[in-house]
Amino acid sequence: MLGKPGSVPLFGQALIRDVVLPDILGDDVDNIAYWEGKQLARRFQLGNIEDLSRFFQQAAFGTLQLTTQSAKEWQFSLSGAPVASRLAHNLQAPFMLEAGFLAQTVEQMIGVVAETKTPLATPKTATDAITLSVHLDPQDAIADPAELTPMTLIVPDQPDSTDLPTE
């Protein structure tokens, strides 16, 4: 990562996520990251897909786009420099923090139990993006989503020189 100028700002995040945490947490790293993603979504409640995408960008998770939507599944594409850099160095890089955050946010927005699946990349399928599939259970309702108090995100007028690359 340090050899590619666009990846340098992402090095610290990747170092902690892909080296330090797996060393500390061992085999439980994916489960704990998913749970922590859900915890973060409870702290940073978002009320719509636009704010969710903006949060992913500002948290340096990548560029999130809703690609398909049905009553039982929402599919998102996660792309950009953070995703491409992690996949370039480790095809098995987990995106469980993002998956947990996405599951909890969708659950809070629509009021049914949600779980996100992340397929592992392989040399044949590796690209600069991953698909996050949020599976919904319309029969398993949670608290009324109208009870949420979504946070207000600040939208910068123009990018500054410290913004991370999105490509």
C-alpha positions as CSV (number, residue, x, y, z in Angstrom):
1,M,0.0,0.0,0.0
2,L,2.8,2.4,0.7
3,G,4.1,2.0,-2.8
4,K,0.9,3.4,-4.4
5,P,0.3,7.1,-3.8
6,G,-3.5,6.7,-3.7
7,S,-3.4,4.0,-1.1
8,V,-1.1,5.8,1.4
9,P,-4.0,7.5,3.3
10,L,-5.7,4.2,3.7
11,F,-2.6,2.4,5.1
12,G,-3.3,3.0,8.8
13,Q,-6.9,1.8,8.6
14,A,-5.8,-1.3,6.7
15,L,-3.0,-2.0,9.1
16,I,-5.4,-2.0,12.1
17,R,-8.2,-3.9,10.3
18,D,-6.2,-6.5,8.4
19,V,-3.2,-7.1,10.6
20,V,-3.6,-5.9,14.2
21,L,-7.2,-6.9,15.0
22,P,-6.8,-10.4,13.5
23,D,-3.7,-10.8,15.6
24,I,-5.5,-9.8,18.7
25,L,-8.9,-11.4,18.1
26,G,-7.9,-14.5,16.2
27,D,-10.7,-16.6,14.7
28,D,-13.3,-14.4,16.3
29,V,-12.3,-11.3,14.3
30,D,-15.1,-11.5,11.7
31,N,-17.9,-12.1,14.2
32,I,-16.7,-9.2,16.4
33,A,-16.3,-6.9,13.5
34,Y,-19.8,-7.6,12.3
35,W,-21.2,-7.0,15.8
36,E,-19.2,-3.8,16.1
37,G,-20.6,-2.6,12.8
38,K,-24.1,-3.1,14.2
39,Q,-23.1,-1.2,17.4
40,L,-21.8,1.7,15.3
41,A,-25.1,1.8,13.3
42,R,-27.0,2.1,16.6
43,R,-24.8,5.1,17.6
44,F,-24.9,6.7,14.1
45,Q,-28.5,6.3,13.1
46,L,-29.1,7.2,9.5
47,G,-32.6,7.7,8.0
48,N,-32.1,7.1,4.3
49,I,-29.9,5.6,1.6
50,E,-28.3,8.9,0.6
51,D,-27.1,9.5,4.2
52,L,-25.9,5.8,4.4
53,S,-23.8,6.3,1.3
54,R,-22.4,9.6,2.6
55,F,-21.5,7.9,5.9
56,F,-19.6,5.1,4.1
57,Q,-17.7,7.7,2.1
58,Q,-16.8,9.8,5.1
59,A,-15.8,6.8,7.2
60,A,-13.5,5.7,4.4
61,F,-15.4,2.5,3.9
62,G,-15.8,3.2,0.2
63,T,-18.5,4.2,-2.3
64,L,-21.8,2.5,-1.4
65,Q,-24.6,2.2,-4.0
66,L,-28.0,0.4,-3.8
67,T,-28.1,-1.7,-6.9
68,T,-31.2,-3.9,-6.5
69,Q,-34.1,-3.8,-4.0
70,S,-36.9,-6.3,-3.3
71,A,-39.1,-7.1,-0.3
72,K,-36.6,-9.8,0.8
73,E,-33.2,-8.5,-0.3
74,W,-31.4,-5.3,-1.0
75,Q,-28.1,-5.5,-2.8
76,F,-25.4,-2.9,-2.5
77,S,-22.1,-2.4,-4.4
78,L,-19.2,-1.2,-2.3
79,S,-16.3,0.2,-4.4
80,G,-13.6,2.9,-4.4
81,A,-10.0,3.2,-3.2
82,P,-10.6,1.6,0.2
83,V,-12.1,-1.5,-1.3
84,A,-9.7,-1.8,-4.2
85,S,-6.6,-1.3,-2.0
86,R,-7.8,-4.0,0.5
87,L,-8.6,-6.5,-2.2
88,A,-5.4,-5.8,-4.1
89,H,-3.4,-6.9,-1.0
90,N,-5.7,-9.6,0.3
91,L,-8.5,-11.2,-1.7
92,Q,-9.9,-12.6,1.5
93,A,-10.0,-9.2,3.2
94,P,-13.2,-9.2,5.3
95,F,-15.8,-6.4,5.0
96,M,-17.6,-7.5,8.1
97,L,-17.6,-4.1,9.8
98,E,-19.3,-2.6,6.8
99,A,-21.7,-5.6,6.6
100,G,-22.8,-5.3,10.2
101,F,-23.3,-1.5,9.9
102,L,-25.3,-2.0,6.7
103,A,-27.5,-4.7,8.3
104,Q,-28.3,-2.7,11.4
105,T,-29.0,0.5,9.4
106,V,-31.4,-1.2,7.0
107,E,-33.1,-2.9,9.9
108,Q,-33.6,0.4,11.7
109,M,-34.8,2.2,8.5
110,I,-37.5,-0.3,7.5
111,G,-38.3,-2.1,10.7
112,V,-37.6,-5.8,9.9
113,V,-34.8,-8.1,10.9
114,A,-31.9,-7.8,8.4
115,E,-28.6,-9.7,7.9
116,T,-25.8,-8.9,5.5
117,K,-23.8,-11.5,3.5
118,T,-20.5,-10.8,1.9
119,P,-19.2,-13.2,-0.7
120,L,-15.4,-13.8,-0.6
121,A,-13.5,-12.6,-3.6
122,T,-11.5,-15.1,-5.6
123,P,-8.8,-14.5,-8.3
124,K,-11.5,-15.0,-11.0
125,T,-14.1,-12.6,-9.4
126,A,-11.8,-10.0,-7.8
127,T,-12.6,-6.5,-9.0
128,D,-12.5,-3.1,-7.4
129,A,-15.9,-3.7,-5.8
130,I,-17.8,-6.2,-3.7
131,T,-21.5,-6.9,-3.4
132,L,-23.2,-6.7,0.0
133,S,-26.5,-8.6,0.1
134,V,-28.9,-7.5,2.9
135,H,-31.4,-10.3,3.5
136,L,-34.6,-9.1,5.0
137,D,-37.3,-11.1,6.9
138,P,-40.6,-9.2,6.3
139,Q,-42.3,-11.6,8.8
140,D,-40.0,-10.6,11.7
141,A,-40.7,-6.9,12.5
142,I,-38.7,-4.9,15.0
143,A,-39.5,-1.6,16.7
144,D,-41.3,1.0,14.6
145,P,-38.7,2.6,12.4
146,A,-40.5,6.0,12.8
147,E,-39.1,6.0,16.4
148,L,-35.6,6.6,15.0
149,T,-34.0,9.9,15.3
150,P,-31.6,9.9,12.4
151,M,-28.4,12.0,12.8
152,T,-27.8,14.9,10.4
153,L,-24.7,14.5,8.3
154,I,-22.6,17.5,7.3
155,V,-22.2,17.8,3.6
156,P,-19.0,19.5,2.7
157,D,-19.4,22.3,0.1
158,Q,-16.3,21.2,-1.7
159,P,-13.6,18.6,-1.1
160,D,-10.5,19.7,0.7
161,S,-7.0,18.4,0.2
162,T,-7.3,15.8,3.0
163,D,-10.2,13.9,1.3
164,L,-9.5,10.3,0.5
165,P,-9.5,9.3,-3.1
166,T,-12.8,7.5,-4.3
167,E,-11.4,5.7,-7.3
